[in-house]
């Protein structure tokens, strides 16, 4: 019985991490100008589209949490909006090469949450 309970907990933990990754990737996609253009009544299958860039993606296909190719344009966008005086607070974003991608991703999410909370007033030039 203990093994079964442990397995259920482990599966639930993985699923929770996957849901958190999807939510953070949705937040980043919206920050980057992608719009939620449709759903199949399940947030896992939301579609995000940016007509000015590269088309549509399902949430499960967003890779900001594991691909530098996805995350670096976000970092460039943030650095363009970040006030000079606050750069030291966001060191993983301003100098991402010294850190693991998961840590940089987490700080990007933290920045975007703060940016959205303050309507960009503390972070913009």
C-alpha positions as a Markdown table, in Angstrom:
| # | Residue | x | y | z |
|---|---|---|---|---|
| 1 | Unk | 0.0 | 0.0 | 0.0 |
| 2 | Unk | 2.7 | 2.5 | 0.8 |
| 3 | Unk | 4.3 | 2.0 | -2.6 |
| 4 | Unk | 0.9 | 2.8 | -4.3 |
| 5 | Unk | 0.5 | 5.9 | -2.2 |
| 6 | Unk | 4.0 | 7.0 | -3.0 |
| 7 | Unk | 3.4 | 6.4 | -6.7 |
| 8 | Unk | 0.2 | 8.4 | -6.7 |
| 9 | Unk | 2.0 | 11.3 | -4.9 |
| 10 | Unk | 4.9 | 11.2 | -7.3 |
| 11 | Unk | 2.5 | 11.3 | -10.3 |
| 12 | Unk | 0.5 | 14.1 | -8.7 |
| 13 | Unk | 3.7 | 16.0 | -8.1 |
| 14 | Unk | 4.8 | 15.6 | -11.7 |
| 15 | Unk | 1.4 | 16.7 | -13.0 |
| 16 | Unk | 1.5 | 19.7 | -10.7 |
| 17 | Unk | 4.9 | 20.7 | -12.1 |
| 18 | Unk | 3.6 | 20.3 | -15.6 |
| 19 | Unk | 0.6 | 22.5 | -14.9 |
| 20 | Unk | 2.8 | 25.2 | -13.3 |
| 21 | Unk | 5.1 | 25.1 | -16.4 |
| 22 | Unk | 2.1 | 25.5 | -18.7 |
| 23 | Unk | 0.7 | 28.4 | -16.6 |
| 24 | Unk | 4.1 | 30.1 | -16.6 |
| 25 | Unk | 4.5 | 29.6 | -20.3 |
| 26 | Unk | 1.1 | 31.0 | -21.0 |
| 27 | Unk | 2.1 | 34.1 | -18.9 |
| 28 | Unk | 5.3 | 34.5 | -21.0 |
| 29 | Unk | 3.4 | 34.0 | -24.3 |
| 30 | Unk | 0.9 | 36.7 | -23.4 |
| 31 | Unk | 3.8 | 39.1 | -22.3 |
| 32 | Unk | 5.4 | 38.4 | -25.8 |
| 33 | Unk | 2.2 | 39.5 | -27.5 |
| 34 | Unk | 0.6 | 36.1 | -28.2 |
| 35 | Unk | -3.1 | 36.0 | -27.8 |
| 36 | Unk | -5.2 | 33.1 | -26.5 |
| 37 | Unk | -7.3 | 32.4 | -29.7 |
| 38 | Unk | -9.2 | 29.4 | -28.7 |
| 39 | Unk | -9.7 | 26.5 | -26.4 |
| 40 | Unk | -11.2 | 23.0 | -26.4 |
| 41 | Unk | -12.7 | 23.6 | -22.9 |
| 42 | Unk | -9.4 | 22.4 | -21.4 |
| 43 | Unk | -6.6 | 24.9 | -20.6 |
| 44 | Unk | -4.1 | 22.3 | -21.6 |
| 45 | Unk | -5.3 | 22.8 | -25.2 |
| 46 | Unk | -5.5 | 26.6 | -25.4 |
| 47 | Unk | -4.0 | 28.0 | -28.6 |
| 48 | Unk | -1.7 | 31.0 | -28.6 |
| 49 | Unk | -1.2 | 33.0 | -31.8 |
| 50 | Unk | 1.0 | 35.9 | -32.7 |
| 51 | Unk | 0.2 | 36.9 | -36.3 |
| 52 | Unk | 3.3 | 39.2 | -36.4 |
| 53 | Unk | 5.7 | 36.4 | -35.6 |
| 54 | Unk | 5.6 | 32.6 | -36.2 |
| 55 | Unk | 2.0 | 31.4 | -35.9 |
| 56 | Unk | 0.0 | 29.4 | -33.4 |
| 57 | Unk | 1.1 | 27.0 | -30.6 |
| 58 | Unk | -0.8 | 24.8 | -28.2 |
| 59 | Unk | 0.1 | 25.5 | -24.6 |
| 60 | Unk | 1.7 | 22.1 | -24.3 |
| 61 | Unk | 4.1 | 23.1 | -27.2 |
| 62 | Unk | 5.4 | 26.3 | -25.6 |
| 63 | Unk | 9.0 | 25.7 | -24.6 |
| 64 | Unk | 10.1 | 28.8 | -22.6 |
| 65 | Unk | 11.0 | 26.6 | -19.6 |
| 66 | Unk | 13.4 | 24.3 | -21.5 |
| 67 | Unk | 14.7 | 26.1 | -24.6 |
| 68 | Unk | 17.1 | 29.0 | -24.8 |
| 69 | Unk | 15.9 | 29.6 | -28.3 |
| 70 | Unk | 12.4 | 30.3 | -26.8 |
| 71 | Unk | 13.6 | 32.2 | -23.7 |
| 72 | Unk | 16.2 | 34.5 | -25.2 |
| 73 | Unk | 13.7 | 36.7 | -27.2 |
| 74 | Unk | 11.8 | 37.1 | -23.9 |
| 75 | Unk | 14.9 | 38.2 | -22.1 |
| 76 | Unk | 15.7 | 40.7 | -24.9 |
| 77 | Unk | 12.1 | 42.1 | -24.6 |
| 78 | Unk | 12.4 | 42.4 | -20.8 |
| 79 | Unk | 15.8 | 44.1 | -21.0 |
| 80 | Unk | 14.4 | 46.6 | -23.5 |
| 81 | Unk | 11.6 | 47.5 | -21.0 |
| 82 | Unk | 13.6 | 47.3 | -17.8 |
| 83 | Unk | 14.6 | 50.5 | -16.0 |
| 84 | Unk | 18.4 | 50.9 | -15.7 |
| 85 | Unk | 18.2 | 51.3 | -11.9 |
| 86 | Unk | 16.5 | 47.9 | -11.5 |
| 87 | Unk | 18.8 | 45.7 | -13.5 |
| 88 | Unk | 20.7 | 44.6 | -10.4 |
| 89 | Unk | 17.5 | 43.1 | -9.0 |
| 90 | Unk | 17.0 | 40.9 | -12.0 |
| 91 | Unk | 20.6 | 39.6 | -12.5 |
| 92 | Unk | 19.5 | 36.2 | -14.0 |
| 93 | Unk | 17.7 | 38.1 | -16.7 |
| 94 | Unk | 20.4 | 40.7 | -17.4 |
| 95 | Unk | 23.2 | 38.1 | -17.4 |
| 96 | Unk | 21.4 | 34.8 | -18.2 |
| 97 | Unk | 24.5 | 32.9 | -19.3 |
| 98 | Unk | 25.8 | 32.4 | -15.8 |
| 99 | Unk | 22.6 | 30.5 | -14.7 |
| 100 | Unk | 20.6 | 27.3 | -15.4 |
| 101 | Unk | 17.6 | 27.8 | -17.8 |
| 102 | Unk | 15.1 | 26.8 | -15.1 |
| 103 | Unk | 16.4 | 29.5 | -12.7 |
| 104 | Unk | 16.3 | 32.1 | -15.5 |
| 105 | Unk | 12.8 | 31.0 | -16.5 |
| 106 | Unk | 11.6 | 31.4 | -12.9 |
| 107 | Unk | 13.0 | 34.9 | -12.6 |
| 108 | Unk | 11.4 | 35.8 | -16.0 |
| 109 | Unk | 8.1 | 34.7 | -14.6 |
| 110 | Unk | 8.7 | 36.6 | -11.4 |
| 111 | Unk | 9.6 | 39.8 | -13.5 |
| 112 | Unk | 6.5 | 39.5 | -15.6 |
| 113 | Unk | 4.2 | 39.0 | -12.6 |
| 114 | Unk | 5.8 | 42.2 | -11.0 |
| 115 | Unk | 5.5 | 44.0 | -14.4 |
| 116 | Unk | 1.8 | 43.1 | -14.7 |
| 117 | Unk | 1.2 | 43.9 | -11.0 |
| 118 | Unk | 2.6 | 47.4 | -11.5 |
| 119 | Unk | 1.4 | 47.9 | -15.1 |
| 120 | Unk | 5.1 | 48.3 | -16.0 |
| 121 | Unk | 5.4 | 51.6 | -14.1 |
| 122 | Unk | 8.5 | 50.5 | -12.0 |
| 123 | Unk | 10.3 | 48.6 | -14.7 |
| 124 | Unk | 9.9 | 50.7 | -17.9 |
| 125 | Unk | 12.2 | 53.5 | -19.0 |
